[in-house]
Amino acid sequence: MPRNEEDAPRVNGEITVPQVLLVDENGVKVGPTDTEEAIRMAEERMLDLVEVAPMATPPVCRIMDYGKYRYQLQKKEKDARKKQKVQTLKEIKMRPKIDEHDFDFKMKAIRTFLESGHRVKVSVFFRGREMAFLNRGEEVLNRVIAECGDAGKCEGTPQMEGRYMRILVTPLSPTKARPASETAPRRERSEEKKASAAPEAETDV
């Protein structure tokens, strides 16, 4: 099986050194062996001679099924890529006078994003005279940090960007983060309050 990658090991006739340190198909060290003899031994077993340690003196070669070896290696690499989570940046917008219902709705979205491995930018937007009450926005963001503390951590402190006050929350490692159903605090509200509360018009969820 010819090589098709630059970093692939030399196989069979591609091995040009006169002698190799041979390991057979069972992992047994045969010792220094003429390269032609090692190739012949591999052919007798209907296998390949593969150079596994080219920098050694002499190079270490092993008798194996190179095609099967490459297939297993590619399968492992493919499985590893599948396990890697693609991290994206999500944004949630709030207002300094956000009501309980809308806050809970957006906190649920924030926790879902964090538990899925995404970073979340939480922004509080100030309109007109609201710029005189930046402390209210900071209170909202500090509350967000406190309520997602078991699923994510805040990078730095709230920062102003124009009329937005923002924080960046990154997910904790899977071993540290727990499902929201196990950790989210339960809030007691009357049915009347739930019915009267409505999400704000401006939302980025």
C-alpha positions as CSV (number, residue, x, y, z in Angstrom):
1,M,0.0,0.0,0.0
2,P,1.8,3.2,-1.2
3,R,2.0,6.3,1.0
4,N,-0.3,9.2,0.2
5,E,0.7,11.5,3.0
6,E,3.9,13.3,3.7
7,D,4.1,12.2,7.3
8,A,3.1,8.5,6.6
9,P,5.8,5.9,7.5
10,R,7.9,4.2,4.8
11,V,6.6,0.8,3.8
12,N,8.2,-2.3,2.2
13,G,10.4,-1.2,-0.8
14,E,10.4,2.5,0.3
15,I,12.7,1.4,3.2
16,T,16.2,1.9,1.7
17,V,18.5,1.4,4.7
18,P,20.5,-1.9,4.5
19,Q,19.5,-3.1,8.0
20,V,16.6,-2.6,10.4
21,L,15.7,-3.4,14.0
22,L,12.9,-5.8,13.3
23,V,9.7,-6.4,15.4
24,D,7.4,-9.1,14.2
25,E,3.6,-9.1,13.9
26,N,3.2,-10.3,17.5
27,G,5.3,-7.5,19.0
28,V,8.3,-9.8,19.5
29,K,11.7,-8.2,19.0
30,V,13.6,-10.1,16.3
31,G,16.6,-7.8,16.4
32,P,18.9,-6.4,13.7
33,T,17.9,-7.8,10.3
34,D,18.8,-7.2,6.7
35,T,16.1,-5.0,5.2
36,E,15.6,-7.4,2.2
37,E,15.2,-10.3,4.6
38,A,12.7,-8.4,6.8
39,I,10.7,-7.5,3.7
40,R,10.7,-11.2,2.6
41,M,9.5,-12.3,6.1
42,A,6.6,-9.8,5.9
43,E,5.7,-11.0,2.4
44,E,5.7,-14.6,3.6
45,R,3.1,-13.6,6.2
46,M,1.2,-11.6,3.6
47,L,1.8,-8.5,5.6
48,D,3.9,-5.3,5.3
49,L,7.2,-4.1,6.7
50,V,6.5,-0.6,8.2
51,E,9.2,1.8,9.5
52,V,7.9,2.9,12.9
53,A,11.0,4.7,14.3
54,P,13.0,6.1,11.4
55,M,15.3,8.1,13.7
56,A,16.6,5.1,15.5
57,T,20.0,3.4,14.6
58,P,19.2,1.2,12.9
59,P,15.5,2.3,12.1
60,V,12.9,0.2,13.9
61,C,10.5,-1.6,11.5
62,R,7.5,-3.7,12.3
63,I,5.7,-6.4,10.4
64,M,2.0,-5.5,10.3
65,D,-1.1,-5.1,8.0
66,Y,-0.5,-1.6,7.0
67,G,-3.8,-1.1,5.3
68,K,-5.6,-2.2,8.5
69,Y,-3.3,0.0,10.6
70,R,-4.1,3.1,8.5
71,Y,-7.8,2.4,8.6
72,Q,-7.8,2.1,12.4
73,L,-5.7,5.3,12.8
74,Q,-8.1,7.3,10.5
75,K,-11.1,5.9,12.4
76,K,-9.6,7.1,15.7
77,E,-9.0,10.5,14.3
78,K,-12.5,10.7,12.9
79,D,-14.0,9.7,16.3
80,A,-11.9,12.3,18.1
81,R,-13.1,15.0,15.8
82,K,-16.7,14.0,16.4
83,K,-16.2,14.3,20.2
84,Q,-14.8,17.9,19.8
85,K,-17.5,20.5,20.5
86,V,-17.7,23.5,18.2
87,Q,-17.8,26.5,20.5
88,T,-19.6,29.5,19.2
89,L,-20.4,32.9,20.7
90,K,-24.1,33.6,21.6
91,E,-25.5,36.9,22.7
92,I,-28.4,37.6,25.1
93,K,-29.7,41.2,25.5
94,M,-31.4,42.6,28.5
95,R,-32.7,45.9,29.8
96,P,-31.8,47.6,33.2
97,K,-35.4,47.3,34.3
98,I,-36.0,43.7,33.1
99,D,-38.9,42.0,34.8
100,E,-38.7,38.6,36.6
101,H,-40.4,36.6,33.8
102,D,-38.1,37.9,31.1
103,F,-35.0,37.5,33.3
104,D,-35.9,33.9,34.0
105,F,-36.6,33.2,30.3
106,K,-33.2,34.6,29.3
107,M,-31.3,32.9,32.1
108,K,-32.7,29.6,31.0
109,A,-31.3,30.3,27.5
110,I,-28.0,31.3,28.9
111,R,-27.6,28.1,30.9
112,T,-28.6,26.0,27.9
113,F,-25.9,27.7,25.8
114,L,-23.3,27.2,28.5
115,E,-24.2,23.6,29.1
116,S,-23.9,23.0,25.3
117,G,-20.3,24.3,25.5
118,H,-20.9,27.8,24.0
119,R,-19.7,31.2,25.2
120,V,-22.3,33.8,26.0
121,K,-22.1,37.5,25.7
122,V,-24.7,39.1,28.0
123,S,-25.5,42.7,27.2
124,V,-27.6,45.3,29.0
125,F,-28.8,48.1,26.7
126,F,-29.5,51.6,28.0
127,R,-31.9,54.1,26.4
128,G,-31.7,57.8,26.7
129,R,-31.7,58.9,30.4
130,E,-31.1,55.3,31.5
131,M,-27.4,56.1,31.0
132,A,-27.6,57.9,34.3
133,F,-28.4,54.6,36.1
134,L,-25.6,52.3,35.1
135,N,-25.6,50.7,38.5
136,R,-28.9,49.0,37.6
137,G,-27.3,47.3,34.6
138,E,-24.4,46.2,36.7
139,E,-26.9,44.7,39.2
140,V,-28.6,42.8,36.4
141,L,-25.2,41.4,35.2
142,N,-24.0,40.5,38.7
143,R,-27.2,38.6,39.1
144,V,-26.6,36.7,35.9
145,I,-23.1,35.8,37.1
146,A,-24.5,34.6,40.4
147,E,-27.2,32.4,38.8
148,C,-25.0,30.7,36.2
149,G,-22.0,30.3,38.5
150,D,-22.3,26.5,38.4
151,A,-22.5,26.3,34.6
152,G,-20.2,29.1,33.6
153,K,-17.7,31.7,34.8
154,C,-17.5,35.4,33.9
155,E,-14.4,36.7,32.1
156,G,-13.5,40.0,33.8
157,T,-16.0,42.6,35.0
158,P,-18.9,44.4,33.3
159,Q,-17.6,46.7,30.6
160,M,-19.3,49.6,28.8
161,E,-19.4,49.5,25.0
162,G,-21.3,52.6,23.8
163,R,-24.8,52.2,25.3
164,Y,-24.2,48.5,26.2
165,M,-22.8,47.1,29.4
166,R,-21.5,43.6,28.7
167,I,-20.0,40.5,30.2
168,L,-18.6,37.4,28.6
169,V,-19.5,34.1,30.3
170,T,-17.6,30.9,29.3
171,P,-18.7,27.4,30.1
172,L,-17.1,25.4,32.9
173,S,-15.6,22.0,32.2
174,P,-18.1,19.1,31.9
175,T,-16.9,17.7,35.3
176,K,-17.7,21.0,37.0
177,A,-20.9,22.0,35.3
178,R,-24.2,20.4,36.3
179,P,-27.6,20.3,34.6
180,A,-29.8,23.3,35.2
181,S,-32.6,21.2,36.6
182,E,-30.3,20.1,39.5
183,T,-29.0,23.5,40.4
184,A,-31.3,26.3,39.3
185,P,-33.0,28.0,42.3
186,R,-36.8,27.7,42.5
187,R,-38.6,30.9,42.8
188,E,-42.0,31.1,44.4
189,R,-44.4,33.3,42.5
190,S,-48.1,33.7,42.5
191,E,-50.1,32.7,39.4
192,E,-51.2,36.3,39.1
193,K,-47.6,37.6,38.8
194,K,-46.8,35.0,36.1
195,A,-49.9,36.0,34.1
196,S,-49.1,39.7,34.2
197,A,-45.4,39.3,33.3
198,A,-44.5,39.4,29.6
199,P,-41.2,39.3,27.7
200,E,-39.7,42.6,26.5
201,A,-40.0,43.4,22.9
202,E,-36.2,43.5,22.4
203,T,-34.6,40.0,22.8
204,D,-31.8,38.3,21.0
205,V,-32.7,34.7,22.0
